[in-house]
Amino acid sequence: MKGHVYRRGCTCKKRKCTCGAKYTFVVDIGTDPKTGKRKQKSKGGFKTKQEAELALASLINDIQVGTFIKESDELFKDFSQEWLTIYSETNTVKPGTIRIRQHEINKLLPFLSNLKLKDISRKIYQNALDNLKENGFADNTLSGVHRTGRMIFRKAIEMEKIKKDPTEFAYLKRTKKTIQDLEDTELPNYLEKEELYHFLETAKNEGIDQDYLTFKTLSYTGIRVGELVALKWKDIDFNNHTLKITKTYYNPQNNTLKYQLVPPKTKRSKRIVSVDENVTDLFKKHLAIQNKVKMEKRTSYNDEGFIFTKKERHPGYPILIKIVENRMKRLLKLAGLNEILTPHSLRHTHTSLLAEAGVDLEIIMERLGHSDDQTTKNIYLHVTRDMKKEASQKFSELMRSLKK
């Protein structure tokens, strides 16, 4: 197998080059079976002749032992979209996950877009991550970007488009938290028990249509609003007072007719949630009302078994999450409560009240469908810390009462 090294573009033609020209190697790698012409591989940019000769020897060895890969000239921007298509077709992922992966690719594009896959070195990839960090992206965002980057380049290796994975030894610069940062962890907004009672009474007395059942279910179960909207009558066990969570509602464009039912957020999200008996009684009343609506609109009602449905336009279709959000904002205003709260805040409220009731954190996490959620842990620790302080104060008061 023939190969040689030469100084490409040298203008001085001297034994000791002074024009700064780089070294290039070229090697025969076989014959094209279609044309009969010899095929050559070349690579340049080496600072010294020795570097070029070492690279040439390595290539010849790869060819001889059968490990040679002809790397692709495909650009990162093109292959990243090819990967996204493969990823979406070969994995059971929700449309929302695909959208997130696209956002993460978009963050890498300013640095890698027009580079060939084979030309993206570890240094180039690391610089991209460092640049994103310097631009103020959060640690969680960077973790997502790096995770997607790794999947893209590993797929490129699997498809023999490149030989080396530039993400292999990449690292993320983390924001170092001070003791003050850890102590001042910001908790999400949620309702205290007196506020929740007032909110639900407002929903009961001044709510529209299904408001009371909607918000009582959210606050008494801690389920996500997407899980609530996706509920069907077959998911309720009236005898055992449970809800079966197997799916969630996805409709980013808020088009009533174009919704999707997709798997829940995580594997742990598929669960059975115990429900208070007075909540299941509300469901029974709602079922009777819904049956009347079906009779009245029998020709136009889209009966797919959903619990929380529209009545007027497109009757029978599940209500939009946006409707739930708007209804909650209206009720918060009527109740004189914090209007920045959202349906998800009722999930946090459920966590805090379970913690206050003395329920174990692991049981709370299982009920919420979490495997590991720092926000839930923070709420739990905040509530139980206050309870421990109260216990300490009560002990001190007891001992002081013994003094004569």
Secondary structure by P-SEA (a helix, b strand, c coil): cccccccccccccccccccbbbbbbbbbccccccccbbbbbbbcccccaaaaaaaaaaaaaaaaaccccccccccaaaaaaaaaaaaaaaccccaaaaaaaaaaaaaacccccccccccccaaaaaaaaaaaaaacccaaaaaaaaaaaaaaaaaaaaacccccccccccccccccccaaaaaaccccccccaaaaaaaaaaaaaccccaaaaaaaaaaaccccaaaaaaccccccccccbbbbbcbbbbbccccccbbbbbcccccccbbbbbbcaaaaaaaaaaaaaaaaaaaaacccccccccccccccccccccccaaaaaaaaaaaaaaacccccccaaaaaaaaaaaaaaacccaaaaaaaacccccaaaaaaaaaaaaaaaaaaaaaaaaaaaaacc
